[in-house]
Amino acid sequence: MSDITHEISLDRFHEQISYVLNSYSNHGYTTQTINNVVIGGLGGSGIGGRIAKLAFFTVSPVPVEVYSEYSLPAYAGENTLVILCSYSGNTEETLAMYAEARKRGCKIICLASGGKLHDQSLADGYRFYTVEQGYQPRMALGYSLSTLLMILGELTGTDMRSRLQSVMESLKNNAGIKEKALTMFDYFRETVHNKFVIICDLAFEGVAIRCCQQIQENAKGEAFISLLPEANHNMIESYYGAHDTNFLVLDSKLNHRTTARFQFVRNELASHSNRIYEYPVSEFNLNTLFEVIHATDWLSIWMSDAKGVNNMQVGIIMRLKAYLDEI
């Protein structure tokens, strides 16, 4: 098990971005040379793709999709750029996607700290981006997300280097973010054993999923997302009365009609004395995305401490891997 604790990982998070900025080299692809992008990865190695995809939602002229699976979509072919992320380099689903992408003649980029993905991609001559070893995969998001942002930035002709440098500086001096995280934790301190529902809009969807994953893995708690406006057409009908639920609101305020929906949902939940916390967002940008990731990561760590659970161990996941190795 890694000696780098989650607390150390978070306080050094800016170093992951710095590593990427110092080591990144151009891949040479453009939106004129490909028809679509498929990003593959699981868990802590896959969530970066979901966040990066949405960061380019209004920028990329070609479709960018993310799959956490064993196989590629039927449309993936020689004009598809397949980007595969696995921190260990040994994730079986990602290796299966690699084999399929290679067989179909896709353009391939890989990201890992080593393992089979590293060895196979270098042997086959594909572009490979390395990350530092020693981290828990879920705490190495700075490597994968920053690399993916650089890859998609180069692909679309978008300058991501200066934006990531700004993010790096804000995370290097993270006292203000930790203070916001502590305020959020204090709000939920007495109800950390309740499940969490993260109410978000599309711009925050990837970050909300990340928050749920961290609560699940680190704090061993149930957590789900409620995506607006879609959830207003179904999930909202479950909001009669009080719930044993912590509601966390992430509103980018990019669409005034969706923001009005947030207001309605908050009022509806508050009328039944539900526990609701809205993370303060003054302006939505890349710094905000990383700030909320950082703050909710701290939330999950402090929750694990309050619950008395070991945030470094994932016993059931390890038992599943052992089970799959036997069949």
KAVEN-V514611 format. One record per run of one state. SS is the DSSP state (hx for helix, st for strand, lp for the rest). FROM is the first residue (numbers start at 1). TO is the last residue. If there is no record, write none. Layout:
BEGIN
SS_FROM_TO ; SS_FROM_TO
END
This chain:
BEGIN
lp_1_5 ; hx_6_11 ; lp_12_12 ; hx_13_23 ; lp_24_35 ; st_36_40 ; lp_41_42 ; hx_43_55 ; lp_56_62 ; st_63_67 ; lp_68_79 ; st_80_86 ; lp_87_91 ; hx_92_104 ; lp_105_106 ; st_107_112 ; lp_113_114 ; hx_115_124 ; lp_125_126 ; st_127_130 ; lp_131_136 ; hx_137_139 ; lp_140_140 ; hx_141_156 ; lp_157_160 ; hx_161_172 ; lp_173_174 ; hx_175_191 ; lp_192_194 ; st_195_201 ; hx_202_219 ; lp_220_222 ; st_223_228 ; lp_229_229 ; hx_230_233 ; lp_234_234 ; hx_235_238 ; lp_239_244 ; st_245_250 ; lp_251_255 ; hx_256_270 ; lp_271_274 ; st_275_278 ; lp_279_285 ; hx_286_307 ; lp_308_314 ; hx_315_326 ; lp_327_327
END
